[in-house]
Amino acid sequence: MPRNRSILLLSVGHACVDVYQGAVASLVPFFVAERAYSYAAVSGIVLAASLLSSVAQPVFGALTDRRAMPWLLPVGTILGGVGIALSGLSGSYALTLVFVAVSGVGVAAYHPESARVARLVSEGSHSAMGWFSLGGNLGFATAPLMVTAVVATGGLRLSPLLVVPALAGSVLCLPVLRALEKTVRGGSGTAFATGRDDTASFVKLSLAVVCRSVVFVGLSTFISLYAQRRPGGSEAAGTTALFVLYIGGAVGSVLGGSLADRWGRVAVARWSYLVSVPAVAGIVFVPGPAMYVFVALTSAGLYVPFSLQVTLGQDYLPTRVGTAGGITLGLTVSIGGLASPLIGRLADATSLRTALTPLILMPALSWLLFRTLPEPPVPKPPEPKPTGTSGPVRAPAHPRRETSGQDLTRSADHPPEPL
């Protein structure tokens, strides 16, 4: 299967999974309206999905480091959709928590292995990984539209219809997995050479991702309110600001991969964070409609490094690519999100502008951390063995274990193959 088609299918499948990350928060107003849940109760539902998903991703990553599990792509997609679909059927708060938690586990199971498969299919292309990340961003942004279109018309009893994207996503990934399995069985070199882990660089990268998450989650939570309460603000202004923040992220994801193919991931991420510092300051302090320009710059600046950080983590931990993907995609985002309640408390005690001001420092800290990071070499597929020659075949520069045809699996007795 051509690489571009495979990445397209994986990107759409990624959207079909991440729509359920955004669906939980989108269901909150309907839970309050139909079931009279308190703010504390709905906060618990959101926490059950987001925190469980983020913390569980490194666990699934560690499991996939021991043995490839491509079946997690369709299974994780189905679980993500079924959990959300069932959450509207029972008035029991406990069951609602269980169903939302099931969805969170499904989302967590999908991401580390999908990142590994996407990297294999993309053959190390940063642009292709950017398109894969774009799918997730679009899925998350589409969630409010999907939930409103379904639930607002017939109430929570129609929530089973929300499973449709999951069914589509699980089907879309199957041809990619079949093609990848045939490639590995044919011995055409999809596996990559094993490198040495650079744990110190990975820790610095993770801290940079945490700082990035703090500013993005903080803005996602409060920028709508901030735009409404500025002079001349309105509900439409708040909605516009949030839309620009999300759509700028979609553009940034694709742009980051293209720029990295030319100038390198570390350099591109470093400059993106540097640009984000005055952009966030503009959101906080610049009056009038110019704020939307700074919102767009901030969103692009924070999302240009997004997919690059995933592949950097995989290259810093080439023997534990599943763990690297789980941490950069899940755990660090969760830790960054814990800052939102602190921003809210500071806003209650002072003002929203004062509470948002410390966010200006976050991309600066990411920039400082990236200044200390090296650009790791991108793992390349080993050269296929020449055929039809009578002389001895020269050994490859990087020894690797021969791949077998056992459903893309790795033996726990051998070091895992990085992407």
N, C-alpha and C positions, 0 to 999 in steps of 0.2 A: 504494500500500500504506500503511495507517495507520502513523503513526510508532511507536506502542507495539509493534506487531507486528514492525516492522523491527528495533527495538532488542532485542527479545526474541530474535529469530533471531540477531542479531549477538552477543548475550551468550552464548547457548548455543554458537555457533561459536567464540567466544573461549575458552570452557571446553574445547572439543575440541582446541584448539591448546595451551593452557598445561598440559594434563595431561601433555604430553610433556616439559615443563621439569621437572616433578616426577618423571617416570618414570625419568630417568637415575639419580638418587640412590637411588630405590627398587629399581633392579636391582642395585645394588652388592653386597648380601649374597648374591645368587644367583650373580654372577660369582665371588665369593670361594669360595663353596661348591662350585660345579661345575667351575670352571676353575683353582682355587687361585691366583687373582691376589693379588699382594701389596697392601698398603695404598697403596704408591706407585703401583702400576699402576692401581688403581681411582680414585685421586685424579686421575690423568691423564685417565681417561675422563670424569669429571665436569667437569674443567677444559676438555676439548675441546668439550663441549656448551655450558656456561654462558658461558665467556669468548668463544668464537667467536660465539655468538649475540648477546651484548651488544655486542661491538665491531662486528659487521656491521650492526646495526640502523641506526646513523647513515648508513652507506653506502647502504643501501636507501632511507633517508629522503631523502638527497640526490638519488637517482635519481628518486624519485616527485615531488620538487619540480620537476623538469624536465618530467616527463610523467606524468600520472595512470596508474596501473597497477592497476586493480581486479582484474584476473585474478590478482594475487599472493595474494589471499585464498584461493581454492580451491587454487592451486598450492602456496603455502606450507604450508597445512594438510596436504596430501597428503605433501609432503616430510618434514614433522615426524613424521608417523606411520610412513611407510615406513622411515625411518632407524632408529627404535626397534624396529620389527617385525623388521628384518633383523639387528639387533645380537646377537640370541640364537642365530642359526643357525650362525655360524662360530666355531670355536675360536681363530682367528687374532686375536691382539691388534691387529695393524695394521688388519685389516678391521673389527674392532669399533670402533676409533677413527674410521675413515672413515665407517661407518654412523652413529655418534653425531654426528659432525661434520655430516653431511648433514641430520640432524634439527635440529641447531642453526641451520643456514643457513635451513631452512624456517621455523622459528619467527621468525628475524630478518626474513625477507622479509615475513611476515604483519603484524607489529605496526605499523610506520609507516603503511602504507596503510590498515589496518583502523581506526586512530585517525582518519585523515582522513575515511573513509567514515562512521564512526560520528558524527563531528561534523556532517557534512552531513545525515545522516538525522535527527539529534536537533535540528537547527535551533538549535544553541547552548544547548540545555537542559542544565544541570549535573546535574540529577537523572537524565536519560537516560544521560549519560556515566558516572554512578555505577553504574547498572545494567550498563552495558557492562563496566566494570572488575570488577564483582562476578563476572561469568562467568569471567574469568581467575583470580581468587582461588579460586573453587570448583574449577576444573579442576586447579589446582596441588595443592590439598588432597586431591583425590580420587585423585591418582596412586598413592599407596601402596596404597590399597584395590584399584584396578584391577590393578596389577602383582601383588600378592599373590594375588588371586583367580585370575589366569591362570597365572602361573609356578609358584606353590607347589603347584599340583595336578599339573602334568605336566612341570615343568622348563623350561629355556630353549628347548627345541624348540617350545614352544607360543607363543613370542613373536610369530609372525605374526598371532595373534589381536589383538594390541595395536593393529593398524591400524584397527580398527573405528571408534573415535571420529573418526579423521581422515576416513574415508569419509563419516561422518554430517555432520561439520562442513563439509566441502567442498560438500555438497549444500545445507545450510541457508543458506549465504551467497548462493547463486545467485539466488533470487527477490528478495532485497534489491538486488543489483546490477542485475538487469533493471529493477526499478521505478525505481531511481535514474537509469539510462540513459534511460528513457522520459521522466522528469521533465526532465532536462537537454535532451533533444531537443525537448521541448515548449516550452522556453523559459520555464518557470514560476518561474525564479529560485532555483535551488539554489545557484548560485555566490554567493560573498560578496565584499564590496568589499575592495579591497587597501588595507592600512594601511602604516605605516612601522615598520621593525624597531627594537626597543629592545634592542640587544645587551647593554648593561650590566645591565639588569634580568634578561635571560635567564641571564647568567653567575651572578648572585647566586642566582637560582632553582636553577640546576644545583648550586651548592655546597650549598644547603639540602637538595636531594634526596640528595646524597652523604652528608651527615650523617645523614639519615633512614635511608638504606640501611645505614650502619655499625651503627646500633643495632638495626635489625630483623634483619639477617643475623646479627649477633652473638648476639642472643637466640634466633633460630631454631636456631642451631648448638649452643648450650650450655645452653639453659634446661631441656631434658630431663634432662641430667646434673646440673644444679644442683638441680633439684627432688628427684632421687633421693638426692643426698648431703646434703641438709639433715636435721636431726634429725627422725626419723619418716618419712623419705622412702622411696620404693619405686619399682619400675619403673612401676607404675600411676600414681604421682604424676607421674613424668616424662612419661608419655604424655598424661595429663590436661592438664598445663601446656602442652604443645605444641599439643594440640587447641584449648584456649582461645585460644592466641595466634593460630591460623589462623581460627577461627570469629569472633573479635572483629574480625579484618580484614575479613571478609565484611560484617559489620554496619556497620563504619566506612565502607566504600566507598559504600554506599547512603545512609547518613546524611549524608556529606559533600556530596553533590550537592543534597540537599534543603535543608540549611542554607545552602549557597552561593546558592541561588536567592533566599533571603530577605536574607542579610546580606553577600554578596559573598565571593569566593573567598579573597582575601588575608586578610581579617579572620578567616574561619573557620579557615584553615590556621594563622594566627598563634596563635589561642587553643588550637587542638588541640595544637600543639607545646608551648605553655606548660603545659597539663595533663599532657603526657607526661613532663615533668621529674620531678615528685613521684611519678608512677606508676612510672617505672623505678626510682627510689630505693626505692619500696616493695617491688618485686621483690627487690632486692638485700639490703635490711636488715630488712624486717618478717618476723617468724617466724610459723610456723603456717599454717593453711589460708587466712588472709587474703591470702597471696601470689597466689592465683588471681584475687582481685578486682583486684589491681594489674596482673596479666597482661592481664586483659580491658580495663582502662582504657588500658594501654599500647598494646595492639593497635588499639583503636578510635582512640586519639589519633594513632597513626602512619598509619592507613589513611584517616582522614577526609580528609586532604589529597591522597591518592594520585591520584585522577582529576582533582582540581582542578589539580594541578601539570602534568598533561598539557595541559589546555586553556589554562592560563596560559602555558606555553611556546609553544603555537601562536599565542596572541595577542601575545606579545612578539616573535615572529618570524613575522608574518603572510605574508611572502613566501617563507618556508621552513618550512612547517608539517610537511613530512615529516622534515626534519632535526631540528626541535624534538621531534617525537614519538619519533624514534629515540634521541635523547640522553636525554630524560627517562624513557623506558621501558627503555632498554638500557644505554648507556654509563655513566651515573651509578650504576646498580645494580651494575654490574660493579666499578667503582672502589670503591664502598662495601664490596663483598664481599671485597676484598683485605685488609681489616682483620682478618678472622677468624683467619688464621694468627698474627697478632701477639697477638690475645687468647689463643689457645691457648698460645703460648710464655710469655706472662706468667703464665698459670694454672699451667703446669708449674713455673715458677720460684717462684711465691708460693702463691696459692690461687685457686680459681675465683671466689670473692666479690671478691677484690682485682682480678682481671682484668675483672670485669663492672662494677666501680664507675665507670671512666671513661666508660661508656656513658651515664651520667646527663647528661653535658655535651653529648652530641650533639643531642638535641632543643632544648636551650637555644641552641645555635649556630644551628639552623634558625630558631628564634624570632627571634633577633637579625637574621638575614638578611631574614626576612619583614617586619620592622619598617621596612626601607628600600625595600620594593617598592611600586610603585603598583598600583592596580586598573585593568587595561587595559579599554577599552570592548569589549564583546562584539560581534563582527561580526554584522550582521543581513543577512538576504536583502534585496536591493533590491526595491523595489515593482514589481510587474508592470505593463507598459505598458497603459494604458486602451485599450479598443477601442470602436469605434463613435462616436468623436468627430470633429468636423470641424475643430476648432481645432488649433493646434500643441501638441505634447506637451512638457511641461517636462522638462528633463534631470534625472536623478537627482542627489542630493546628492553621491554618490560615483561617479565614472565607473568603468565596468568594461568589460572586453572582452566582446563578445557570445559566448555559448556556441554551439558547433556541435554537430552530432549525431555526432561521430566518437568514439564509445565512451569518453566522459568524458575524453578526452585533452586535454593542454594543449600549445601550441606552445612550443618553447624560445625563440622570438623574443619572446614576451610574458612579463610577470611572472606567476609562478604565482598562482593564486587561493587565498587562505587559506580555512580552514573557516568 
